Amino acid sequence: MPELPEVETIRTSLARLVVGKQVVASTVYDSPKSFPNDPTAVAHFLHGATITAVERRAKVLLIRLSTNYTLVVHLKMTGQLLFVGEERWGGGHPNDSFLHELPDRLTRVALTFADGAHLYFNDLRKFGWMKLYPTPEVAQLPFMQKVGPEPLDSHTTAAQFIARIRRHNGTTIKAAILDQTTIAGVGNIYADESLWMTQLHPATRVRMVDDEQLAALFAHIRQVLQLSIDKGGSTDRNYVDAEGNKGSYLAFAQVFRREGQPCPRHPDVEIIKIRVAGRGTHICPVCQVKVGGVAHALSHRGEE
């Protein structure tokens, strides 16, 4: 599944392509679960509407419409958005659809714009979806009610992060930051990176981590997410940006998928891969050793 930087990269490019365009038609191809919307609502509030903005909440895209409706889009594991107009663009799972004529066998939904351009929603595994809601109802959706604050929002503070993660005092620190109710959009890559930067062992229980360390962890989460956005997302197998380019973040990652390679802080020690919170987890066995349930003290050497 894409993480926050990948979805944000797609959002910014998609906004540049579709904001201001008028939707005149929608077509669903053999996958009603991909577009589970009332036809009457689609006819009245999607068709004829102009796209006013493309926003993101956690890992979900929000396509705002002039009719005061929002098309909520979740790409899930293999979703892909492809724009075909004056130029050809795409964001999401990088398969051959970027090269072929559209619609193709993976196309689940197509939006047609007044100028003749199209936005295609392709999805290999059919887990993704596009759902139409009245805009005031979007904030009341169960997911939106539960998801934590945006880590890169200027209004989100370390104190808020600490208060929310303390609700998970009995669980591991990695499980707590992967929990979307704690903080929005953090997945496996950025959990491993931020924990290494903070020198916290991922299996350390939250209750064993003091507030100073948690504040540092929050700062490092923000740092790695912003760096990844700046680099166009990760070069993970699944996601590319709207220009069809893979991101470059993993070229700068310190521990993720670096098992067997030297730790940037301890060149004579190899990164190892363990399992925490049900996920493959990358750590330095020196930087992130648990001592009486607490990881080694903070050090900022080698973090940049």
C-alpha positions as CSV (number, residue, x, y, z in Angstrom):
1,M,0.0,0.0,0.0
2,P,1.3,3.5,-0.7
3,E,2.6,5.6,2.2
4,L,1.9,9.2,2.8
5,P,4.7,10.6,0.6
6,E,3.7,8.5,-2.4
7,V,0.0,9.6,-2.2
8,E,1.1,13.2,-1.6
9,T,3.3,13.1,-4.7
10,I,0.3,11.8,-6.7
11,R,-1.9,14.5,-5.2
12,T,0.2,17.4,-6.2
13,S,0.7,16.2,-9.8
14,L,-3.0,15.2,-10.2
15,A,-4.1,18.6,-8.9
16,R,-2.0,20.3,-11.6
17,L,-3.7,18.2,-14.3
18,V,-7.4,18.1,-13.4
19,V,-8.3,21.1,-11.3
20,G,-10.6,23.3,-13.3
21,K,-11.8,20.5,-15.6
22,Q,-15.5,19.6,-15.9
23,V,-16.6,16.0,-15.6
24,V,-19.1,15.1,-18.3
25,A,-19.4,11.3,-18.0
26,S,-18.2,8.3,-16.0
27,T,-17.9,4.7,-17.1
28,V,-17.5,1.6,-14.9
29,Y,-15.8,-1.4,-16.4
30,D,-16.8,-4.8,-15.0
31,S,-16.0,-3.8,-11.4
32,P,-18.9,-2.2,-9.5
33,K,-17.0,-2.5,-6.2
34,S,-14.5,0.0,-7.6
35,F,-17.2,2.7,-8.1
36,P,-20.0,1.8,-5.6
37,N,-22.1,4.9,-6.1
38,D,-25.8,5.7,-6.6
39,P,-26.4,6.4,-10.3
40,T,-28.7,9.3,-9.4
41,A,-26.1,11.0,-7.3
42,V,-23.5,10.4,-10.0
43,A,-25.8,12.0,-12.6
44,H,-26.6,15.1,-10.5
45,F,-23.4,15.7,-8.5
46,L,-20.5,14.2,-10.5
47,H,-21.5,14.7,-14.2
48,G,-21.4,18.4,-14.9
49,A,-19.3,19.2,-11.9
50,T,-16.0,21.0,-12.1
51,I,-13.0,19.8,-10.0
52,T,-12.1,22.5,-7.6
53,A,-9.2,20.9,-5.7
54,V,-7.4,17.6,-5.1
55,E,-6.6,17.1,-1.4
56,R,-5.2,14.3,0.8
57,R,-6.1,12.9,4.2
58,A,-3.7,10.3,5.4
59,K,-3.4,7.9,2.4
60,V,-6.7,8.8,0.8
61,L,-7.2,11.3,-2.1
62,L,-10.1,13.7,-2.0
63,I,-11.2,15.1,-5.4
64,R,-13.4,18.2,-4.5
65,L,-16.3,19.1,-6.8
66,S,-18.1,22.3,-7.5
67,T,-21.4,20.6,-6.5
68,N,-20.2,20.4,-2.9
69,Y,-19.6,16.7,-3.4
70,T,-16.2,14.9,-3.0
71,L,-14.9,11.9,-4.9
72,V,-12.9,9.9,-2.3
73,V,-10.3,7.7,-3.9
74,H,-8.3,4.9,-2.2
75,L,-5.7,3.3,-4.4
76,K,-5.1,0.4,-2.0
77,M,-2.3,-2.0,-3.1
78,T,-2.4,-1.8,-6.9
79,G,-4.5,1.3,-7.8
80,Q,-3.4,3.6,-10.5
81,L,-4.6,6.9,-11.8
82,L,-3.9,7.7,-15.5
83,F,-4.6,11.0,-17.2
84,V,-4.8,11.1,-21.0
85,G,-5.3,14.5,-22.6
86,E,-3.0,16.9,-24.2
87,E,-0.2,14.8,-22.6
88,R,-0.2,11.4,-21.0
89,W,0.4,11.2,-17.2
90,G,0.0,8.6,-14.5
91,G,0.5,7.9,-10.8
92,G,0.4,4.7,-8.9
93,H,1.2,1.1,-9.5
94,P,3.7,1.0,-12.4
95,N,2.4,-1.6,-14.9
96,D,2.1,-1.7,-18.6
97,S,-1.0,0.5,-18.6
98,F,1.3,3.5,-18.7
99,L,2.3,2.5,-22.2
100,H,-0.9,1.0,-23.7
101,E,-4.0,2.4,-25.2
102,L,-6.7,3.1,-22.6
103,P,-9.1,1.8,-21.4
104,D,-7.3,-1.6,-21.0
105,R,-8.0,-4.8,-19.2
106,L,-7.1,-3.2,-15.8
107,T,-9.4,-0.2,-16.2
108,R,-12.2,-0.1,-13.6
109,V,-13.5,3.4,-14.0
110,A,-13.0,6.3,-16.4
111,L,-14.0,9.9,-16.0
112,T,-14.4,11.9,-19.2
113,F,-13.8,15.7,-19.2
114,A,-15.5,18.4,-21.3
115,D,-12.3,19.0,-23.2
116,G,-12.0,15.4,-24.2
117,A,-9.4,14.4,-21.7
118,H,-9.9,11.3,-19.5
119,L,-8.9,10.2,-16.0
120,Y,-8.7,6.4,-15.7
121,F,-8.7,4.4,-12.5
122,N,-6.9,1.1,-13.1
123,D,-6.6,-1.6,-10.4
124,L,-5.1,-5.0,-10.9
125,R,-6.5,-6.5,-7.7
126,K,-9.7,-4.5,-7.5
127,F,-9.3,-3.5,-3.9
128,G,-9.2,0.2,-4.6
129,W,-12.3,2.4,-5.0
130,M,-13.8,5.8,-5.9
131,K,-16.7,6.8,-3.6
132,L,-18.9,9.9,-4.1
133,Y,-20.0,11.7,-0.9
134,P,-21.6,15.0,0.0
135,T,-18.5,17.1,1.1
136,P,-19.9,17.8,4.6
137,E,-20.2,14.0,5.2
138,V,-16.6,13.2,4.4
139,A,-15.2,14.4,7.7
140,Q,-17.8,12.3,9.5
141,L,-16.8,9.0,7.8
142,P,-15.6,6.4,10.3
143,F,-12.1,6.4,8.9
144,M,-11.9,10.2,9.0
145,Q,-13.1,10.3,12.6
146,K,-10.5,7.7,13.7
147,V,-7.4,8.8,11.8
148,G,-4.8,10.7,13.7
149,P,-3.5,14.2,12.8
150,E,-1.4,14.9,9.7
151,P,2.3,14.7,10.7
152,L,3.3,17.5,8.3
153,D,0.5,19.9,9.2
154,S,2.0,23.0,10.8
155,H,-0.8,22.8,13.5
156,T,0.2,19.3,14.6
157,T,2.5,19.5,17.6
158,A,4.8,17.1,19.4
159,A,2.6,17.4,22.4
160,Q,-0.4,16.2,20.4
161,F,1.6,13.3,19.1
162,I,2.8,12.3,22.6
163,A,-0.7,12.5,24.0
164,R,-2.0,10.2,21.3
165,I,0.8,7.7,21.4
166,R,0.5,7.4,25.1
167,R,-2.9,5.8,24.5
168,H,-0.8,2.8,23.3
169,N,1.5,2.6,26.3
170,G,1.3,-1.2,26.4
171,T,2.2,-1.9,22.8
172,T,5.5,-1.6,20.9
173,I,6.6,1.7,19.6
174,K,6.6,0.6,16.0
175,A,3.0,-0.8,16.3
176,A,2.0,2.5,17.8
177,I,3.2,4.7,15.0
178,L,1.9,2.3,12.3
179,D,-1.5,2.7,14.0
180,Q,-3.3,5.3,11.9
181,T,-5.2,6.6,14.9
182,T,-1.9,7.8,16.4
183,I,-0.6,9.7,13.4
184,A,-1.8,9.7,9.8
185,G,0.0,8.1,6.9
186,V,3.1,6.5,8.4
187,G,3.9,3.1,7.0
188,N,6.7,0.5,7.3
189,I,9.4,2.4,5.5
190,Y,9.2,5.6,7.5
191,A,8.6,3.8,10.8
192,D,11.9,2.0,10.4
193,E,13.7,5.2,9.3
194,S,12.4,7.4,12.1
195,L,13.0,4.8,14.8
196,W,16.6,4.4,13.7
197,M,17.1,8.2,13.7
198,T,15.7,8.3,17.3
199,Q,17.8,5.2,18.3
200,L,14.7,3.4,19.6
201,H,14.3,-0.3,19.3
202,P,11.0,-0.9,17.4
203,A,9.9,-3.5,20.0
204,T,10.3,-1.2,22.9
205,R,7.0,-0.6,24.7
206,V,5.7,2.9,24.5
207,R,5.5,3.2,28.3
208,M,9.3,2.7,28.5
209,V,10.0,5.7,26.2
210,D,10.2,9.2,27.8
211,D,8.6,12.3,26.4
212,E,11.9,13.7,25.2
213,Q,12.4,10.6,23.1
214,L,8.9,10.8,21.8
215,A,9.3,14.4,20.8
216,A,12.5,13.5,19.0
217,L,10.6,10.6,17.3
218,F,7.9,13.0,16.1
219,A,10.5,15.4,14.7
220,H,12.2,12.5,12.8
221,I,8.9,11.2,11.4
222,R,8.3,14.7,10.0
223,Q,11.9,14.8,8.6
224,V,11.8,11.5,6.8
225,L,8.3,12.1,5.4
226,Q,9.3,15.5,4.0
227,L,12.5,14.2,2.6
228,S,10.6,11.5,0.8
229,I,8.1,13.9,-0.6
230,D,11.1,16.1,-1.8
231,K,12.6,13.0,-3.5
232,G,9.3,12.0,-5.1
233,G,8.4,9.1,-2.8
234,S,10.1,5.8,-2.3
235,T,11.4,3.6,-5.1
236,D,9.3,0.7,-3.7
237,R,8.1,-1.8,-6.3
238,N,4.6,-0.4,-6.6
239,Y,4.5,3.4,-6.8
240,V,5.6,6.1,-9.2
241,D,4.7,9.7,-9.5
242,A,2.4,11.4,-12.1
243,E,5.2,11.8,-14.5
244,G,5.7,8.0,-14.5
245,N,8.9,8.4,-12.6
246,K,9.9,6.3,-9.6
247,G,10.7,8.2,-6.5
248,S,14.3,8.3,-5.2
249,Y,13.8,8.3,-1.4
250,L,15.1,4.7,-0.9
251,A,18.4,5.8,-2.3
252,F,18.7,8.0,0.8
253,A,17.2,5.5,3.3
254,Q,19.5,4.7,6.2
255,V,18.2,1.2,7.2
256,F,15.1,0.2,5.2
257,R,16.1,-2.7,2.9
258,R,19.7,-2.2,4.0
259,E,20.1,-5.5,5.8
260,G,23.7,-6.7,5.5
261,Q,25.0,-3.2,4.8
262,P,26.9,-1.0,7.3
263,C,25.0,1.2,9.7
264,P,25.7,4.8,8.9
265,R,26.6,5.4,12.5
266,H,28.6,2.2,13.1
267,P,30.4,1.3,9.8
268,D,31.6,-2.0,11.4
269,V,28.1,-3.1,12.3
270,E,25.6,-4.5,9.7
271,I,21.9,-3.6,9.6
272,I,19.8,-6.6,10.4
273,K,16.1,-7.5,9.6
274,I,13.8,-8.7,12.3
275,R,10.0,-8.9,12.7
276,V,8.1,-6.4,14.8
277,A,4.4,-5.7,14.8
278,G,3.9,-8.3,12.1
279,R,6.2,-6.4,9.7
280,G,9.7,-6.9,8.4
281,T,11.8,-4.4,10.4
282,H,15.3,-3.0,9.8
283,I,17.5,-2.0,12.7
284,C,21.1,-1.4,13.8
285,P,21.8,-3.9,16.6
286,V,24.1,-1.3,18.2
287,C,22.1,1.9,17.8
288,Q,18.8,0.3,18.8
289,V,19.5,-2.3,21.5
290,K,16.9,-2.6,24.2
291,V,18.5,-2.0,27.6
292,G,16.0,-3.0,30.4
293,G,13.2,-2.3,28.0
294,V,14.6,1.1,26.9
295,A,16.7,1.8,23.8
296,H,20.1,3.4,24.0
297,A,20.2,7.1,24.7
298,L,19.6,9.6,21.9
299,S,22.5,10.7,19.7
300,H,22.1,12.9,16.6
301,R,25.3,11.8,15.0
302,G,24.8,10.6,11.4
303,E,21.1,11.4,11.3
304,E,21.2,13.8,8.3
